[in-house]
Amino acid sequence: MPLNSVEAPGIKADGPLLANMRAEVARLLDRKNHSFPGANPVSFSRRHLEELEKKDYYVCEKSDGMRYLLYLTEDDLGNEIHYLINRKNDFWFIPPGTFHCPTPRDQQAWHNNTIIDGELVMDKKPNGEMEAKYLVFDCMVLDGNSLMSRTLDKRLAYFKERIFDPYKQILRDYPQEVQHQHFLMELKSMQFSYAIELMFKQILPSLPHGNDGLIFTCRTSEYKFGTDPHILKWKPEAENSIDFRLCLEFQLVQPDEFDLAEGITEQYRDYDAMPIFNIHVYAGGGREDPWYGTMYMEPSEWESLKALQQPLNDRIVECSMDPQRRWRYMRFRDDKTEANHTSTVESVIESITDRVTKQDLMNAAPKIREKWKQRAEEQMNRQKKELDRRRTVSSGVITSQNQGTKRKADEQCNGRPSPFTPDG
């Protein structure tokens, strides 16, 4: 049955099964920590423009979806099964028979001990219907073999050749099965980092799902658990945000004459009044979440929140900074268990105060392209020289330059014995 919600994409595992699955994934990744292992970006600031000039980066759109790892494995009977793993490290079982990833040589076989990184989105089709898509942007483990130390371009190449191409082929061979898929898998479109104009003028406007920025990922980097300084998240100014823990503080009031008449003699919390919206960040290490500030809210906004008829205290809330530098409510992030770490908060603040606009990125693109082409040419020259050297060695040819070097060494041998030759 097709998926209709990215927040609850299957049957949620709990109890011993959940603990076992977390331990299983940790072993597969050679980790002792059983927390969510996915990489996280840092916020883009002005200094990162120079970073894009120095190193090769890919750029893709930042989808407004839900982050999930996709775990391809087997049950105790050897049957193909799949789990989606969210940021909370919850495991969601995909109904059997609704998703199949064949191997390159056998459409009836499947991948095992494989972990893919991506996000679930709901695409809007031309007829107005919604369609679930899993957009892949990395591959961590393939059939039990870790790809973590490989570069991004190699990881994506392995995924495309071993997983994605056979997957697309079987759907082409059996198009009637598309309607029964829990979701469709796509390889996220990656462009060279200098293709900024292409991103803003062609790719982003044509997306069938929400988007809130760009992601730049270093082509030559390994996969890194947690915060990765080589994954850069660029957002438009209005979209730069921080996830805080919201703690409501209702004011204490003194009993009035009506309270006293009802026997209330001590001060109490006024839960009808608008509270103070304290926001906290995550410090880690078992420490209490430190207070960061307050969230500003208009009375009408408060009434709208109360109308949700949901618990509001101690939830993760995404906030943006308004022109008056006040933190404003955007949405609740129930997919997260913790607020942003203090280091992430510092990164976002730097991004806000030292912001890079869309026009700044477009202006920087020619220089980024020039440096990329320069590195590519230098790499080609190095490879050509190495190829020439190997041909020379294999043919046994000694160049005149090498002969001259040998003669000079022979001339010096009487005055300076080689350190690798024992004295006679």
Stockholm file with secondary structure:
# STOCKHOLM 1.0

chainA/1-424         MPLNSVEAPGIKADGPLLANMRAEVARLLDRKNHSFPGANPVSFSRRHLEELEKKDYYVCEKSDGMRYLLYLTEDDLGNEIHYLINRKNDFWFIPPGTFHCPTPRDQQAWHNNTIIDGELVMDKKPNGEMEAKYLVFDCMVLDGNSLMSRTLDKRLAYFKERIFDPYKQILRDYPQEVQHQHFLMELKSMQFSYAIELMFKQILPSLPHGNDGLIFTCRTSEYKFGTDPHILKWKPEAENSIDFRLCLEFQLVQPDEFDLAEGITEQYRDYDAMPIFNIHVYAGGGREDPWYGTMYMEPSEWESLKALQQPLNDRIVECSMDPQRRWRYMRFRDDKTEANHTSTVESVIESITDRVTKQDLMNAAPKIREKWKQRAEEQMNRQKKELDRRRTVSSGVITSQNQGTKRKADEQCNGRPSPFTPDG
#=GR chainA/1-424 SS CCCCCSSSCSEECCHHHHHHHHHHHHHHTTCSCCSCCCEEEEECCTHHHHHHHHSCEEEEEEESSEEEEEEEEECTTSCEEEEEECTTCCEEECCTTSCCCCBTTBTTCCCCSEEEEEEEEEEECTTSCEEEEEEEEEEEEETTEECTTSCHHHHHHHHIIIIIHHHHHHHHHCGGGGGGCSSEEEECCCEETTCHHHIIIIIGGGCSSCEEEEEEEETTCCCCSEEEEEEEEECCGGGCEEEEEEEEECCEECCCHHHHHTTCCSCEECTTSCCEEEEECBCCTTCCCCEEEEEECCHHHHHHHHHTCSCCTTEEEEEEECTTSCEEEEEECTTCSSCCBHHHHHHHHHHHHTCCCHHHHHHHHHHHHHHHHHHHHHHHHHHHHHHHHHHHHHHTCCCHHHHHHHHHHHHHTTTSCCTTSCCC
#=GC SS_cons         CCCCCSSSCSEECCHHHHHHHHHHHHHHTTCSCCSCCCEEEEECCTHHHHHHHHSCEEEEEEESSEEEEEEEEECTTSCEEEEEECTTCCEEECCTTSCCCCBTTBTTCCCCSEEEEEEEEEEECTTSCEEEEEEEEEEEEETTEECTTSCHHHHHHHHIIIIIHHHHHHHHHCGGGGGGCSSEEEECCCEETTCHHHIIIIIGGGCSSCEEEEEEEETTCCCCSEEEEEEEEECCGGGCEEEEEEEEECCEECCCHHHHHTTCCSCEECTTSCCEEEEECBCCTTCCCCEEEEEECCHHHHHHHHHTCSCCTTEEEEEEECTTSCEEEEEECTTCSSCCBHHHHHHHHHHHHTCCCHHHHHHHHHHHHHHHHHHHHHHHHHHHHHHHHHHHHHHTCCCHHHHHHHHHHHHHTTTSCCTTSCCC
//
